[in-house]
Amino acid sequence: MSMYPTGSLEDDVQRRVYEYVERNGAVTPAELARSIEIDDGRAHSKPARSGTYTETVAPDPDELRSCLEALQAEGYLTEVDGKFRVALEATTTDLECGDGVVTIRPAREEDREGVVETMRTVAADGTYVVAESVATELEREPAIVRANEERSRVCFVAEFEEGTDEERDESDADEAGTGSDMGVDSSGTGGHGRGEIIGWLHLDAPELSSLRHTAEVTVGVDPEFRRQGVGSSLLEYGLEWAASAGYQKVYQNLPGTNEAAIEFLEDNGWQREGEHEGQYCLEGEFVDEIMLATWP
């Protein structure tokens, strides 16, 4: 139930490279070469009675290159648009929506502004408290995807692009002819990356052994694009990924005043597990918190 490659990073260079990429989100090879340091393996003398120490040095370029190749081959990192990122085993899916197409895919660091903006739009009526909290967290943290010893967090997005399939194919061909490197998502499986982020699904899981089978989910869609199947598709996509990653239960807690979200989850098979009386104070009124969950 963890994306963190716990038993697989015995090599010091691999571990340091993975941890640097995981912590920073999207990193160029040049940045890695400047930032990664390892012990030089030699003991150096300190002043009298101070013992010895080891210095840190940059890894050999060939060693760094070999390390990156190994981390990609093992499925821990992927390179997109010249930057290394934590790899997610997830494809993309398309949904016809109005006068365009919505692509559901793993989020990239470049999606951060759109994801946060959409979260704040959905939370603007004050009834989606968790979404507002997640938006604030994403603004503060350097990486959307986290997979370390303490937590795992992934985010998927719904990206809207206007036009027909033929128009988008023509645009892709024009870009290919001009040498554009757009059109690849963080999983390396496609996705234009030039549309508007209109929805998200965020999964957050602690790395505590007693809770590793669970993850907290938030999901939302821009009001202008609701009731077109986007939310249900996002939820289905996220739950399929959670199941494939080994999570056995996902949950979400909502203010009782968020009736639309509660109804949406229940219509998609979620069950109420209980409530916390007066958990929120919204606009001067105490509001119960409704706990919902599903077992994907």
N, C-alpha and C positions, 0 to 999 in steps of 0.2 A: 504493500500500500504506500510505498515511498518511491518517488522518482530519483531520490538521491542515491548515487552509485556506491553504497556503503562498502561492500567488501571488494570493490574492483579497482580502487585507486591506491594501491600499495606503492606505486611509483611516485616519488616526491614531486617530480615535474608535472606529471599528469594531475595530481591532486591540486597543486598550486594553480595550474592553468584553469582547471574546472572551477575551482572556487572563485577565481578572479572573474571569469566570464559570468558565473551564476550571480555574483554580487553586483556586477555592473550592467548586465543585460545584453549589450551588443558591443563587441570589442573587435577592433582591427588587429591583424597580425603585428603591425608595427607597434601598437599600444602594448600588446602582450610582451613583445621583445623588450620594451622599455621598462615594463612594470614588474615582470616576474623575476624573482631572485631565489637562488637556492644556495645551500651551504657548499662551500668549495671543497669540503671533505678533508681539509688539512688543518691540523692543530697549530695555532699561533700562540706564542708566549705573551703573557701579560707581565706587568711589573711584578717585582718580588712579592710573594705570598698571595698573588691574585690568580694563580693557576694558568689555564690556557683558554682559548676561545676559537671559534671558527668564523671566518668572514663569509658574507653572502656575495654571490656573483650572478650575472645574467647567464641563463643556460646557453649552451652552444646552439647556434642557429639550426644546425642539422638535427640536434636533439629536440628542439622546440617543434620543428616541422614534423618530426616523427611522432612526437607526443600528440599533436593536433590531428594527425592522420589516424592515430589509434583511437582517440576519443570520438572521432567521427565514425570510424568503422564499428565501434562498440555501441553507437547510438546515443551517446551522451551529449554531443555537440553537433551543430550543423552550421554551415557557412552560407550566408545569404547576402547578396549585394556587398561582398567583401568583408563582412563582419561575422564573427563567431557568436553563436547564441546557444542556449540550452535547447536541445532537440525535444520535440513532442511528436509522438507517434499518432498523428491525426491527419486525415485527409480533409478536403473541402467539400461542401455541398452547396448547390444552387437552388434558389427558390424564386419562381416568377412572382413579381410584386409590382402592381400598378403598371407604370410605363418603363419598368426596368427589371433588374435581377438583383436579388440579395444573395450574397455569398457568405456562408458561415464557415469560419476558419479559425485557427489559433491566432491570438493577438500577437502583434509585434511591438517592439519598443516605439516604433514610429506611430503606432495607433494611440499612444497614451493620451494625447490631448483630446482626441475624439471620444475615447472611452470615458474619460473624466467628465467631459461636457455632457455626454448622454446620461451618465449617472446623475449628474446634478439636475438635468432637465426632468428626469423621472422622479427625483426626490423633492422637486420644488414645492409640491403640495404638502410636504411635511409628514406624509404617512409612510415613507420608505426610509426609516431611520438608518438601517444597515447600509443601504446604498450610499447614503451621504458619508457614512463612516469609511466605507471602502474607497470612495473617491478621494477623500482626504489622505488616506493611507497611500494610495497610488501616486498622489502628488509628491509625497515626502520621500518615498522609497526610490532607489535607482533602477529597479528592475521590475517588470510586470510579472515575469515568471520567476518563481523562487523554488529551489529544490536543494535544501541543505539539511543538516542534521537536526534542525529544530522545526522546520516546517516545509510543506509543499504548497505551492499556490500556482494555479494556472488561470488563464483568462481566454475566453473565446469571444469573437465579435461577429456581428451581422453587419456586413458592408453593402450599402446600396449603390448601384451604378445604373444610371439612366441609359436607355437605348435598347435596341434589339440585339440578339446574338450576332447577327450579321454586321451590325454597326460596330460592336465591340471587337469582332474578329478583324474588321478592316483597320480599326485603330491599333490593334496589336501588331498587325502587319506593318503599319506605318512606323510604329515605334521600333520594330525590329530592323526596319530599313535604315533608321537613323542611329542605330547603335544603343538604344535605350536599354537599361538593365532592369527596368521595372517589370512587374508581372510574376514575381516569385514570392511566395509567402514563407513564413518562418519554418514551416515543415518541409519546404522544398517541393510542394505538390501543386503549385498554381495559386491563383488569386491575384487580381489586378493590382490591388494596393493603391488605387487612386480614387476610390469612391468615398462615400460619406458613411461614417460609423453611426448606425441607427439603433444598435442593441448590443448587449453583452451578456455573458454568463461567466461568473467568477466562482471558482472553487478554492476553498482555503482549508487546509488540514494540518493539525499539529502533528509533530513526530513523537508523540507520547505512545508508548507501546499499548497502553490501555485504550487509546482512542484512534489508533491508526486505521481502523476499519471505517471511520466516519469522516465526512467532510461537510463544511458549511457552504451553501450555495446562495448567491444572489443573482437574479436575472431580471432584465428589464428591456423594454423597447420604447423608443421615442413615440410619444402619443400620436404623431402624424402617421405612423406606420403600423398601428395596432389593428387587430382583427383581420389580419391578412395571413396568419399562420406563421409569422416570424418568431413570436415568443415560443410557440409550441415546438417549432423546429429547433430553436436554440436549446430549449430544455431537453429535447430528445437527443440532440447532438452531445450535450454536456453529460447527460446520464449514461449514454453509451460509452463515452470516453472514461467516465468514472468507473464503470463496471469493468472495462478492459484493464484499467489500472489497478484493480483489486479493491476498490472501495465498496463496502457492502451496504452502507447507509449514508444518505445525504439528508440534510435538514436545513430548515430556515425558520427563523422567528420573526414575526411581523406584528405591528400594532393592530389591534382589532379594528381600527378605523380604516385600514387598508383593505377594504372589502373586495375590491377588484382583484388584487393580487392573491388573496386567500381563495377566492372563487376560481381563479385561473389554475392555481396549484391543485385544488381539489378536483377540478375538471380533468386534470392530467394524472389523476390517480393517487395524489398525496393524501395522507391521513393526518388528522389532528391528534396530537399526543398529549395536549394539556394546555394550560395557560398560567401566566403569572399575573396576578391581580394587581392593577395599578402600577405596572412596570414603567410606563412612560408618562411624562407630563407634557402634553402637546397643547399649545395655546391656552395654558392655564388649566387644562382638564386632565385628570388622571385617566389613562387608557390601558387596558389589559394587553398583554403580549400573548399572541397565539403561536403555539409551537407546532410545526408541521414537519413531516418527514416521509421519505419513501425509501424502499430497498431496491436499488436498480438490479 
